[in-house]
Amino acid sequence: MKQKLLIIDDETILTELLYDHFNTCGYLVYTANNGREAASLLSVQPDLILLDINMPDLDGMTLCKQIRRSVICPILFLTARITEQDKVNGFASGGDDYITKPFSLQELTARVEAHLRRDARNRIAPKLLSSQGLIVNLSERTVSYEGKEIPFSKREFDIIEFLLSNGNHVFDKEHIYEGAWGFDAEGDSSVVKEHVRKIRTKLYETTGKEYIETVWGMGYKWNK
């Protein structure tokens, strides 16, 4: 499927030039010469927007704020002037990058491709683990239950990930310590007991369920 670009600039000659160029590059291109036209095209859900800052009817930064209400794709500002304050204002309004006029098509294309690659990486589906209504997002390192996030420290999350990834297997404190802290960690596996206690307390307070079982004389396991 072709990636979609929305080009917004009051200079018709420029939008026509960029339309022809990016269309030849294999993109599906939409153009607008004012804010009203741009607003009507947001429903196509573009993958990237090129937005002129200096437009007569509605300046690009104000339009950027409006666009951000419904679109999350990268927005690159096109501008003939660029001061430090312009950059601050632009980023604050929701922009992701600048390119100064006049620019080469080669540089513009390289920036567009770089932002599309970065955005694609960010959109990769996160790795999720689930257990009795509990959702553990390994990519974002978050734990939630029925939409409510449960805060855990780094080590607590590491222990949850280790036990949940090896559900129904019993591990003693030494193995859990190695799994969460690493083989080369300098410390005492006795800290595992206190971390497990805190994890259990936080999980039970939110869910009313026991997820980690103590197997007496052996260690702990995750109840799937």
C-alpha positions in Angstrom: 0.0 0.0 0.0 1.3 3.4 -1.0 2.2 5.8 1.8 0.2 9.1 1.8 1.7 12.5 1.9 -0.3 15.7 2.5 1.4 18.9 1.3 0.1 22.2 2.6 1.4 25.4 1.1 -0.2 28.6 -0.3 2.3 28.6 -3.2 0.6 26.6 -6.0 3.7 26.3 -8.0 5.5 24.6 -5.1 2.6 22.2 -4.2 2.4 21.2 -7.9 6.2 20.6 -8.1 6.2 18.5 -4.9 3.1 16.6 -6.1 4.8 15.6 -9.3 8.0 14.7 -7.5 6.6 12.6 -4.7 4.0 11.0 -7.0 7.0 9.9 -9.2 8.6 8.5 -6.0 5.7 6.2 -5.5 3.7 8.1 -2.8 0.0 8.9 -2.8 0.0 12.7 -2.7 -2.6 15.2 -1.6 -2.2 19.0 -1.8 -3.9 21.9 -0.2 -3.2 25.6 -0.6 -4.9 26.9 2.5 -6.1 25.7 5.9 -9.7 25.0 4.9 -8.6 22.7 2.1 -6.1 21.0 4.4 -8.8 20.3 7.1 -11.0 18.6 4.5 -8.1 16.2 3.6 -7.2 15.1 7.1 -9.8 12.2 6.8 -7.4 10.4 4.4 -5.1 9.9 7.5 -1.8 10.9 5.9 1.4 9.2 6.9 3.3 12.5 6.8 2.5 16.1 6.4 4.6 18.9 4.8 3.3 22.2 6.2 4.2 25.7 5.3 4.4 28.1 8.3 3.7 31.4 6.5 0.2 31.1 5.0 -2.1 34.1 4.7 -5.4 32.8 6.0 -4.1 30.5 8.8 -0.5 30.3 9.9 1.1 26.9 9.9 1.7 26.6 13.6 -2.0 27.3 14.4 -3.0 24.8 11.8 -0.6 22.3 13.2 -2.3 22.5 16.6 -5.6 21.8 14.9 -4.2 18.9 12.9 -2.8 17.3 16.1 -6.3 16.9 17.4 -7.0 14.1 14.9 -3.7 13.1 13.3 -0.5 11.7 14.9 1.7 11.3 11.8 5.0 13.3 11.5 4.7 16.9 10.5 7.6 18.7 8.8 7.4 22.5 8.6 8.5 24.3 5.4 9.7 27.8 6.1 11.6 30.7 4.6 12.6 31.9 8.0 14.0 29.9 11.0 15.0 31.4 14.3 15.5 29.5 17.6 12.1 30.8 18.8 10.5 29.6 15.6 11.8 26.1 16.3 10.6 26.3 19.9 7.1 27.4 18.9 6.9 24.9 16.1 7.8 21.9 18.3 5.4 23.2 20.9 2.6 23.3 18.4 3.2 19.6 17.4 5.8 19.8 14.6 8.5 17.2 14.2 11.1 18.8 12.0 12.0 21.8 9.8 13.3 22.3 6.3 14.2 25.8 5.2 13.2 27.2 1.8 14.8 27.1 -0.7 15.6 23.4 -0.3 16.8 20.6 -2.6 14.3 17.9 -3.5 17.0 15.4 -2.5 17.3 16.7 1.0 13.5 16.9 1.4 13.0 13.4 0.2 15.7 12.1 2.5 14.0 13.7 5.5 10.6 12.5 4.5 11.9 8.9 4.2 13.7 9.2 7.5 10.6 10.3 9.4 8.5 7.6 7.7 11.0 4.9 8.7 11.1 6.2 12.3 7.3 6.4 12.5 7.0 2.9 11.2 9.4 1.6 13.9 7.3 3.4 16.5 4.1 1.8 15.3 5.4 -1.8 15.5 2.9 -3.7 17.6 4.1 -4.0 21.2 4.8 -7.4 22.6 2.0 -8.2 25.1 1.7 -10.9 27.7 -1.6 -11.6 29.5 -2.7 -13.5 32.6 -6.2 -13.5 34.2 -7.0 -10.0 32.9 -3.5 -8.6 33.6 -1.8 -7.1 30.5 2.0 -6.8 30.6 3.4 -4.6 27.8 7.0 -5.7 27.3 7.7 -2.9 24.8 6.5 -0.1 27.1 7.3 -1.9 30.3 3.8 -1.3 31.8 1.4 -3.5 33.7 -2.4 -2.8 33.6 -5.6 -4.4 34.7 -9.0 -3.4 33.2 -7.4 -0.3 31.7 -5.8 0.8 35.0 -2.0 0.9 35.0 -0.2 -0.6 38.1 3.1 1.1 38.8 6.2 -1.1 39.3 9.9 -0.4 39.8 12.3 -1.6 37.2 13.3 -4.6 39.2 9.7 -5.5 40.1 8.8 -5.4 36.4 11.9 -7.5 35.6 10.7 -10.2 38.0 7.1 -10.1 36.6 8.5 -10.5 33.1 10.7 -13.4 34.1 8.0 -15.3 36.0 5.2 -14.6 33.5 7.4 -15.6 30.5 8.1 -18.9 32.3 4.6 -19.5 33.7 3.9 -22.6 35.8 7.7 -23.2 36.2 9.0 -23.0 39.7 12.2 -20.9 40.3 14.2 -20.5 43.5 15.4 -17.1 44.6 18.8 -17.6 43.0 17.3 -18.3 39.5 14.9 -15.4 39.8 17.8 -13.1 40.8 19.8 -14.2 37.8 16.8 -13.8 35.5 16.0 -10.3 36.7 19.4 -8.9 37.7 21.6 -10.8 35.2 24.3 -13.4 35.8 27.0 -10.8 36.5 25.0 -8.8 39.0 26.7 -8.2 42.4 24.3 -8.7 45.2 22.3 -11.1 47.3 19.3 -13.1 46.1 17.6 -12.6 49.4 16.3 -9.3 48.0 14.0 -11.3 45.8 11.7 -12.1 48.7 11.0 -8.5 49.4 10.4 -7.6 45.8 8.0 -10.5 45.4 6.1 -9.3 48.5 5.8 -5.8 47.0 4.6 -7.1 43.6 2.0 -9.3 45.3 0.7 -6.4 47.3 0.4 -4.1 44.3 -1.3 -6.7 42.2 -3.8 -7.8 44.9 -4.7 -4.2 45.8 -5.8 -3.6 42.2 -7.0 -7.0 41.0 -8.0 -8.9 44.2 -6.1 -11.9 42.7 -3.0 -13.8 43.6 -0.7 -14.2 40.6 2.5 -15.4 42.2 2.4 -18.7 44.2 4.9 -19.7 46.8 6.0 -23.3 46.4 7.3 -24.1 49.9 10.9 -25.4 50.0 11.3 -24.7 46.2 10.6 -21.0 45.3 8.0 -19.1 43.3 5.9 -19.6 40.2 3.5 -17.5 38.2 -0.1 -18.8 38.3 -1.5 -18.8 34.7 
